[in-house]
Amino acid sequence: MSWNYRIVRRNDPLTDSGYWLGIYEAYYDDANDGACYALTEKTVGIEGETMESLTAEYRLFAEAFEKPVLDYETRQEVSE
């Protein structure tokens, strides 16, 4: 199993676009072609005990912007 942060699109009929974007933890099944099998229920934030750990966490968040957006319900890539 592995994980990373991903930008995820969730349906929200109350918004003009019909969805909302946030950063979630995504978990992958390394034995099943690395498919995403789970996402955290809520978005996650950046925290750290030291400036160094906070900076490291920030860099992991930044990597999410380099990956395709995932749909919350299907965990599949979507075009944003």
Biopython code that builds the backbone (N, CA, C, O; Angstrom):
import numpy as np
from Bio.PDB.StructureBuilder import StructureBuilder

atoms = [
    (1, "MET", "N", (0.832, -1.166, 0.000)),
    (1, "MET", "CA", (0.000, 0.000, 0.000)),
    (1, "MET", "C", (0.886, 1.242, 0.000)),
    (1, "MET", "O", (1.943, 1.270, 0.630)),
    (2, "SER", "N", (0.434, 2.263, -0.716)),
    (2, "SER", "CA", (1.108, 3.556, -0.704)),
    (2, "SER", "C", (0.048, 4.653, -0.669)),
    (2, "SER", "O", (-1.140, 4.375, -0.829)),
    (3, "TRP", "N", (0.468, 5.883, -0.464)),
    (3, "TRP", "CA", (-0.477, 6.989, -0.420)),
    (3, "TRP", "C", (0.207, 8.261, -0.891)),
    (3, "TRP", "O", (1.434, 8.334, -0.964)),
    (4, "ASN", "N", (-0.596, 9.254, -1.207)),
    (4, "ASN", "CA", (-0.116, 10.602, -1.479)),
    (4, "ASN", "C", (-1.289, 11.564, -1.348)),
    (4, "ASN", "O", (-2.424, 11.149, -1.117)),
    (5, "TYR", "N", (-1.008, 12.823, -1.492)),
    (5, "TYR", "CA", (-2.071, 13.822, -1.501)),
    (5, "TYR", "C", (-2.549, 14.010, -2.927)),
    (5, "TYR", "O", (-1.742, 14.022, -3.856)),
    (6, "ARG", "N", (-3.858, 14.157, -3.110)),
    (6, "ARG", "CA", (-4.433, 14.386, -4.440)),
    (6, "ARG", "C", (-5.519, 15.445, -4.362)),
    (6, "ARG", "O", (-6.213, 15.572, -3.353)),
    (7, "ILE", "N", (-5.651, 16.186, -5.420)),
    (7, "ILE", "CA", (-6.782, 17.088, -5.557)),
    (7, "ILE", "C", (-7.962, 16.236, -5.983)),
    (7, "ILE", "O", (-7.865, 15.441, -6.918)),
    (8, "VAL", "N", (-9.082, 16.411, -5.285)),
    (8, "VAL", "CA", (-10.254, 15.572, -5.503)),
    (8, "VAL", "C", (-11.464, 16.471, -5.753)),
    (8, "VAL", "O", (-11.649, 17.500, -5.103)),
    (9, "ARG", "N", (-12.277, 16.048, -6.715)),
    (9, "ARG", "CA", (-13.511, 16.761, -7.044)),
    (9, "ARG", "C", (-14.689, 16.041, -6.416)),
    (9, "ARG", "O", (-14.886, 14.845, -6.630)),
    (10, "ARG", "N", (-15.474, 16.783, -5.634)),
    (10, "ARG", "CA", (-16.693, 16.225, -5.020)),
    (10, "ARG", "C", (-17.894, 16.976, -5.550)),
    (10, "ARG", "O", (-17.853, 18.196, -5.709)),
    (11, "ASN", "N", (-18.962, 16.248, -5.824)),
    (11, "ASN", "CA", (-20.197, 16.871, -6.293)),
    (11, "ASN", "C", (-20.763, 17.779, -5.213)),
    (11, "ASN", "O", (-20.779, 17.431, -4.032)),
    (12, "ASP", "N", (-21.230, 18.955, -5.640)),
    (12, "ASP", "CA", (-21.877, 19.900, -4.730)),
    (12, "ASP", "C", (-22.874, 20.715, -5.538)),
    (12, "ASP", "O", (-22.499, 21.701, -6.173)),
    (13, "PRO", "N", (-24.139, 20.315, -5.520)),
    (13, "PRO", "CA", (-25.147, 20.985, -6.339)),
    (13, "PRO", "C", (-25.392, 22.436, -5.935)),
    (13, "PRO", "O", (-26.050, 23.170, -6.672)),
    (14, "LEU", "N", (-24.885, 22.862, -4.796)),
    (14, "LEU", "CA", (-25.088, 24.235, -4.350)),
    (14, "LEU", "C", (-24.078, 25.217, -4.942)),
    (14, "LEU", "O", (-24.204, 26.426, -4.749)),
    (15, "THR", "N", (-23.080, 24.706, -5.662)),
    (15, "THR", "CA", (-22.092, 25.578, -6.292)),
    (15, "THR", "C", (-22.442, 25.802, -7.757)),
    (15, "THR", "O", (-23.151, 24.997, -8.361)),
    (16, "ASP", "N", (-21.950, 26.882, -8.320)),
    (16, "ASP", "CA", (-22.206, 27.181, -9.733)),
    (16, "ASP", "C", (-21.646, 26.099, -10.650)),
    (16, "ASP", "O", (-22.258, 25.766, -11.665)),
    (17, "SER", "N", (-20.494, 25.553, -10.302)),
    (17, "SER", "CA", (-19.853, 24.539, -11.148)),
    (17, "SER", "C", (-20.439, 23.151, -10.934)),
    (17, "SER", "O", (-20.278, 22.278, -11.787)),
    (18, "GLY", "N", (-21.116, 22.933, -9.808)),
    (18, "GLY", "CA", (-21.666, 21.615, -9.491)),
    (18, "GLY", "C", (-20.711, 20.733, -8.714)),
    (18, "GLY", "O", (-21.034, 19.587, -8.404)),
    (19, "TYR", "N", (-19.537, 21.258, -8.398)),
    (19, "TYR", "CA", (-18.570, 20.479, -7.622)),
    (19, "TYR", "C", (-17.671, 21.391, -6.812)),
    (19, "TYR", "O", (-17.680, 22.611, -6.971)),
    (20, "TRP", "N", (-16.891, 20.764, -5.937)),
    (20, "TRP", "CA", (-15.958, 21.444, -5.062)),
    (20, "TRP", "C", (-14.645, 20.685, -5.119)),
    (20, "TRP", "O", (-14.650, 19.458, -5.206)),
    (21, "LEU", "N", (-13.515, 21.390, -5.072)),
    (21, "LEU", "CA", (-12.195, 20.760, -5.101)),
    (21, "LEU", "C", (-11.530, 20.881, -3.739)),
    (21, "LEU", "O", (-11.705, 21.878, -3.038)),
    (22, "GLY", "N", (-10.764, 19.857, -3.369)),
    (22, "GLY", "CA", (-10.009, 19.884, -2.124)),
    (22, "GLY", "C", (-8.858, 18.911, -2.191)),
    (22, "GLY", "O", (-8.766, 18.107, -3.119)),
    (23, "ILE", "N", (-7.984, 18.981, -1.213)),
    (23, "ILE", "CA", (-6.856, 18.052, -1.149)),
    (23, "ILE", "C", (-7.176, 16.975, -0.115)),
    (23, "ILE", "O", (-7.531, 17.267, 1.027)),
    (24, "TYR", "N", (-7.041, 15.727, -0.547)),
    (24, "TYR", "CA", (-7.338, 14.550, 0.267)),
    (24, "TYR", "C", (-6.138, 13.617, 0.257)),
    (24, "TYR", "O", (-5.283, 13.706, -0.624)),
    (25, "GLU", "N", (-6.076, 12.725, 1.236)),
    (25, "GLU", "CA", (-5.109, 11.634, 1.188)),
    (25, "GLU", "C", (-5.710, 10.536, 0.323)),
    (25, "GLU", "O", (-6.863, 10.148, 0.514)),
    (26, "ALA", "N", (-4.933, 10.039, -0.622)),
    (26, "ALA", "CA", (-5.364, 8.952, -1.503)),
    (26, "ALA", "C", (-4.502, 7.724, -1.210)),
    (26, "ALA", "O", (-3.281, 7.822, -1.087)),
    (27, "TYR", "N", (-5.154, 6.573, -1.100)),
    (27, "TYR", "CA", (-4.466, 5.317, -0.797)),
    (27, "TYR", "C", (-4.566, 4.386, -2.001)),
    (27, "TYR", "O", (-5.615, 4.275, -2.636)),
    (28, "TYR", "N", (-3.447, 3.719, -2.301)),
    (28, "TYR", "CA", (-3.341, 2.896, -3.501)),
    (28, "TYR", "C", (-3.047, 1.451, -3.157)),
    (28, "TYR", "O", (-2.363, 1.148, -2.179)),
    (29, "ASP", "N", (-3.583, 0.568, -3.986)),
    (29, "ASP", "CA", (-3.350, -0.867, -3.867)),
    (29, "ASP", "C", (-2.201, -1.214, -4.804)),
    (29, "ASP", "O", (-2.406, -1.366, -6.008)),
    (30, "ASP", "N", (-1.005, -1.338, -4.266)),
    (30, "ASP", "CA", (0.171, -1.612, -5.086)),
    (30, "ASP", "C", (0.065, -2.950, -5.811)),
    (30, "ASP", "O", (0.696, -3.135, -6.852)),
    (31, "ALA", "N", (-0.715, -3.877, -5.283)),
    (31, "ALA", "CA", (-0.855, -5.195, -5.907)),
    (31, "ALA", "C", (-1.875, -5.165, -7.043)),
    (31, "ALA", "O", (-1.957, -6.124, -7.811)),
    (32, "ASN", "N", (-2.655, -4.090, -7.169)),
    (32, "ASN", "CA", (-3.712, -4.009, -8.182)),
    (32, "ASN", "C", (-3.438, -2.836, -9.120)),
    (32, "ASN", "O", (-4.256, -1.922, -9.228)),
    (33, "ASP", "N", (-2.309, -2.860, -9.788)),
    (33, "ASP", "CA", (-1.919, -1.819, -10.733)),
    (33, "ASP", "C", (-1.882, -0.431, -10.108)),
    (33, "ASP", "O", (-1.981, 0.565, -10.824)),
    (34, "GLY", "N", (-1.742, -0.344, -8.805)),
    (34, "GLY", "CA", (-1.650, 0.943, -8.145)),
    (34, "GLY", "C", (-2.925, 1.756, -8.170)),
    (34, "GLY", "O", (-2.876, 2.981, -8.060)),
    (35, "ALA", "N", (-4.067, 1.101, -8.312)),
    (35, "ALA", "CA", (-5.349, 1.811, -8.367)),
    (35, "ALA", "C", (-5.671, 2.435, -7.013)),
    (35, "ALA", "O", (-5.387, 1.855, -5.965)),
    (36, "CYS", "N", (-6.268, 3.624, -7.051)),
    (36, "CYS", "CA", (-6.703, 4.284, -5.823)),
    (36, "CYS", "C", (-7.910, 3.536, -5.276)),
    (36, "CYS", "O", (-8.918, 3.397, -5.969)),
    (37, "TYR", "N", (-7.818, 3.053, -4.036)),
    (37, "TYR", "CA", (-8.930, 2.304, -3.465)),
    (37, "TYR", "C", (-9.619, 3.052, -2.329)),
    (37, "TYR", "O", (-10.695, 2.647, -1.889)),
    (38, "ALA", "N", (-9.008, 4.151, -1.842)),
    (38, "ALA", "CA", (-9.643, 4.882, -0.745)),
    (38, "ALA", "C", (-9.162, 6.322, -0.704)),
    (38, "ALA", "O", (-8.029, 6.637, -1.068)),
    (39, "LEU", "N", (-10.062, 7.187, -0.249)),
    (39, "LEU", "CA", (-9.755, 8.594, -0.010)),
    (39, "LEU", "C", (-10.218, 8.938, 1.400)),
    (39, "LEU", "O", (-11.172, 8.349, 1.908)),
    (40, "THR", "N", (-9.543, 9.888, 2.025)),
    (40, "THR", "CA", (-10.012, 10.328, 3.333)),
    (40, "THR", "C", (-11.396, 10.936, 3.186)),
    (40, "THR", "O", (-11.744, 11.450, 2.123)),
    (41, "GLU", "N", (-12.179, 10.878, 4.242)),
    (41, "GLU", "CA", (-13.547, 11.385, 4.210)),
    (41, "GLU", "C", (-13.581, 12.900, 4.068)),
    (41, "GLU", "O", (-14.465, 13.450, 3.412)),
    (42, "LYS", "N", (-12.622, 13.566, 4.683)),
    (42, "LYS", "CA", (-12.567, 15.026, 4.659)),
    (42, "LYS", "C", (-11.238, 15.492, 4.083)),
    (42, "LYS", "O", (-10.274, 14.730, 4.015)),
    (43, "THR", "N", (-11.203, 16.742, 3.673)),
    (43, "THR", "CA", (-9.949, 17.323, 3.197)),
    (43, "THR", "C", (-8.940, 17.358, 4.340)),
    (43, "THR", "O", (-9.301, 17.286, 5.515)),
    (44, "VAL", "N", (-7.683, 17.468, 3.971)),
    (44, "VAL", "CA", (-6.616, 17.509, 4.966)),
    (44, "VAL", "C", (-5.909, 18.858, 4.896)),
    (44, "VAL", "O", (-5.934, 19.533, 3.867)),
    (45, "GLY", "N", (-5.285, 19.236, 5.992)),
    (45, "GLY", "CA", (-4.542, 20.490, 6.070)),
    (45, "GLY", "C", (-3.075, 20.226, 6.315)),
    (45, "GLY", "O", (-2.649, 19.088, 6.510)),
    (46, "ILE", "N", (-2.314, 21.298, 6.301)),
    (46, "ILE", "CA", (-0.869, 21.197, 6.503)),
    (46, "ILE", "C", (-0.553, 21.528, 7.958)),
    (46, "ILE", "O", (-0.969, 22.563, 8.478)),
    (47, "GLU", "N", (0.186, 20.635, 8.601)),
    (47, "GLU", "CA", (0.640, 20.838, 9.967)),
    (47, "GLU", "C", (2.056, 20.307, 10.090)),
    (47, "GLU", "O", (2.482, 19.459, 9.306)),
    (48, "GLY", "N", (2.780, 20.809, 11.074)),
    (48, "GLY", "CA", (4.116, 20.300, 11.325)),
    (48, "GLY", "C", (4.600, 20.702, 12.689)),
    (48, "GLY", "O", (4.228, 21.757, 13.202)),
    (49, "GLU", "N", (5.422, 19.874, 13.279)),
    (49, "GLU", "CA", (5.960, 20.151, 14.606)),
    (49, "GLU", "C", (7.073, 21.193, 14.543)),
    (49, "GLU", "O", (7.284, 21.951, 15.490)),
    (50, "THR", "N", (7.782, 21.220, 13.417)),
    (50, "THR", "CA", (8.865, 22.182, 13.206)),
    (50, "THR", "C", (8.693, 22.817, 11.843)),
    (50, "THR", "O", (7.894, 22.350, 11.031)),
    (51, "MET", "N", (9.434, 23.876, 11.589)),
    (51, "MET", "CA", (9.395, 24.506, 10.265)),
    (51, "MET", "C", (9.841, 23.521, 9.181)),
    (51, "MET", "O", (9.308, 23.527, 8.072)),
    (52, "GLU", "N", (10.811, 22.685, 9.507)),
    (52, "GLU", "CA", (11.299, 21.701, 8.545)),
    (52, "GLU", "C", (10.219, 20.682, 8.196)),
    (52, "GLU", "O", (10.025, 20.350, 7.027)),
    (53, "SER", "N", (9.521, 20.189, 9.212)),
    (53, "SER", "CA", (8.473, 19.204, 8.942)),
    (53, "SER", "C", (7.285, 19.858, 8.233)),
    (53, "SER", "O", (6.643, 19.229, 7.392)),
    (54, "LEU", "N", (6.992, 21.108, 8.567)),
    (54, "LEU", "CA", (5.919, 21.826, 7.884)),
    (54, "LEU", "C", (6.273, 22.058, 6.421)),
    (54, "LEU", "O", (5.417, 21.919, 5.548)),
    (55, "THR", "N", (7.512, 22.407, 6.149)),
    (55, "THR", "CA", (7.974, 22.607, 4.772)),
    (55, "THR", "C", (7.911, 21.305, 3.988)),
    (55, "THR", "O", (7.506, 21.307, 2.826)),
    (56, "ALA", "N", (8.302, 20.197, 4.600)),
    (56, "ALA", "CA", (8.242, 18.892, 3.931)),
    (56, "ALA", "C", (6.802, 18.541, 3.588)),
    (56, "ALA", "O", (6.526, 18.036, 2.501)),
    (57, "GLU", "N", (5.887, 18.806, 4.507)),
    (57, "GLU", "CA", (4.470, 18.523, 4.271)),
    (57, "GLU", "C", (3.933, 19.408, 3.145)),
    (57, "GLU", "O", (3.169, 18.948, 2.296)),
    (58, "TYR", "N", (4.334, 20.665, 3.146)),
    (58, "TYR", "CA", (3.927, 21.600, 2.088)),
    (58, "TYR", "C", (4.377, 21.093, 0.718)),
    (58, "TYR", "O", (3.620, 21.173, -0.250)),
    (59, "ARG", "N", (5.574, 20.585, 0.632)),
    (59, "ARG", "CA", (6.081, 20.069, -0.645)),
    (59, "ARG", "C", (5.267, 18.867, -1.120)),
    (59, "ARG", "O", (5.021, 18.720, -2.317)),
    (60, "LEU", "N", (4.848, 18.009, -0.193)),
    (60, "LEU", "CA", (3.989, 16.877, -0.566)),
    (60, "LEU", "C", (2.637, 17.379, -1.084)),
    (60, "LEU", "O", (2.093, 16.826, -2.040)),
    (61, "PHE", "N", (2.101, 18.420, -0.457)),
    (61, "PHE", "CA", (0.853, 19.027, -0.945)),
    (61, "PHE", "C", (1.045, 19.568, -2.351)),
    (61, "PHE", "O", (0.197, 19.366, -3.220)),
    (62, "ALA", "N", (2.162, 20.256, -2.576)),
    (62, "ALA", "CA", (2.422, 20.871, -3.885)),
    (62, "ALA", "C", (2.463, 19.823, -4.996)),
    (62, "ALA", "O", (2.075, 20.113, -6.128)),
    (63, "GLU", "N", (2.923, 18.621, -4.691)),
    (63, "GLU", "CA", (2.964, 17.550, -5.696)),
    (63, "GLU", "C", (1.571, 17.178, -6.191)),
    (63, "GLU", "O", (1.432, 16.689, -7.312)),
    (64, "ALA", "N", (0.544, 17.397, -5.385)),
    (64, "ALA", "CA", (-0.835, 17.080, -5.789)),
    (64, "ALA", "C", (-1.254, 17.896, -7.006)),
    (64, "ALA", "O", (-2.068, 17.436, -7.807)),
    (65, "PHE", "N", (-0.709, 19.095, -7.154)),
    (65, "PHE", "CA", (-1.064, 19.965, -8.271)),
    (65, "PHE", "C", (-0.449, 19.501, -9.588)),
    (65, "PHE", "O", (-0.819, 19.999, -10.651)),
    (66, "GLU", "N", (0.471, 18.569, -9.530)),
    (66, "GLU", "CA", (1.117, 18.028, -10.729)),
    (66, "GLU", "C", (0.439, 16.754, -11.222)),
    (66, "GLU", "O", (0.818, 16.212, -12.260)),
    (67, "LYS", "N", (-0.556, 16.277, -10.488)),
    (67, "LYS", "CA", (-1.250, 15.030, -10.835)),
    (67, "LYS", "C", (-2.676, 15.329, -11.295)),
    (67, "LYS", "O", (-3.226, 16.374, -10.947)),
    (68, "PRO", "N", (-3.276, 14.435, -12.065)),
    (68, "PRO", "CA", (-4.665, 14.635, -12.479)),
    (68, "PRO", "C", (-5.614, 14.663, -11.284)),
    (68, "PRO", "O", (-5.346, 14.047, -10.252)),
    (69, "VAL", "N", (-6.707, 15.374, -11.432)),
    (69, "VAL", "CA", (-7.752, 15.451, -10.412)),
    (69, "VAL", "C", (-8.497, 14.118, -10.367)),
    (69, "VAL", "O", (-8.738, 13.497, -11.402)),
    (70, "LEU", "N", (-8.862, 13.683, -9.151)),
    (70, "LEU", "CA", (-9.646, 12.457, -8.980)),
    (70, "LEU", "C", (-11.091, 12.813, -8.624)),
    (70, "LEU", "O", (-11.347, 13.825, -7.972)),
    (71, "ASP", "N", (-12.022, 11.978, -9.053)),
    (71, "ASP", "CA", (-13.413, 12.099, -8.652)),
    (71, "ASP", "C", (-13.590, 11.372, -7.314)),
    (71, "ASP", "O", (-13.103, 10.254, -7.150)),
    (72, "TYR", "N", (-14.278, 11.995, -6.367)),
    (72, "TYR", "CA", (-14.417, 11.399, -5.043)),
    (72, "TYR", "C", (-15.189, 10.083, -5.072)),
    (72, "TYR", "O", (-14.807, 9.132, -4.390)),
    (73, "GLU", "N", (-16.250, 10.014, -5.838)),
    (73, "GLU", "CA", (-17.098, 8.821, -5.856)),
    (73, "GLU", "C", (-16.435, 7.637, -6.559)),
    (73, "GLU", "O", (-16.491, 6.509, -6.067)),
    (74, "THR", "N", (-15.808, 7.894, -7.709)),
    (74, "THR", "CA", (-15.248, 6.796, -8.507)),
    (74, "THR", "C", (-13.757, 6.578, -8.275)),
    (74, "THR", "O", (-13.222, 5.518, -8.601)),
    (75, "ARG", "N", (-13.084, 7.585, -7.710)),
    (75, "ARG", "CA", (-11.631, 7.571, -7.517)),
    (75, "ARG", "C", (-10.879, 7.467, -8.839)),
    (75, "ARG", "O", (-9.719, 7.055, -8.870)),
    (76, "GLN", "N", (-11.543, 7.843, -9.928)),
    (76, "GLN", "CA", (-10.931, 7.848, -11.252)),
    (76, "GLN", "C", (-10.503, 9.255, -11.612)),
    (76, "GLN", "O", (-11.035, 10.226, -11.074)),
    (77, "GLU", "N", (-9.536, 9.374, -12.530)),
    (77, "GLU", "CA", (-9.085, 10.681, -12.990)),
    (77, "GLU", "C", (-10.178, 11.361, -13.786)),
    (77, "GLU", "O", (-10.891, 10.716, -14.555)),
    (78, "VAL", "N", (-10.310, 12.671, -13.601)),
    (78, "VAL", "CA", (-11.275, 13.466, -14.337)),
    (78, "VAL", "C", (-10.559, 14.672, -14.936)),
    (78, "VAL", "O", (-9.527, 15.110, -14.427)),
    (79, "SER", "N", (-11.113, 15.201, -16.017)),
    (79, "SER", "CA", (-10.549, 16.427, -16.567)),
    (79, "SER", "C", (-11.165, 17.599, -15.837)),
    (79, "SER", "O", (-12.387, 17.663, -15.704)),
    (80, "GLU", "N", (-10.385, 18.494, -15.378)),
    (80, "GLU", "CA", (-10.853, 19.631, -14.587)),
    (80, "GLU", "C", (-11.224, 20.789, -15.479)),
    (80, "GLU", "O", (-11.641, 21.838, -14.988)),
]
sb = StructureBuilder()
sb.init_structure("model")
sb.init_model(0)
sb.init_chain("A")
sb.init_seg("    ")
for serial, (resi, resn, name, xyz) in enumerate(atoms, 1):
    if name == "N":
        sb.init_residue(resn, " ", resi, " ")
    sb.init_atom(name, np.array(xyz, "f"), 0.0, 1.0, " ", f" {name:<3s}", serial, name[0])
structure = sb.get_structure()
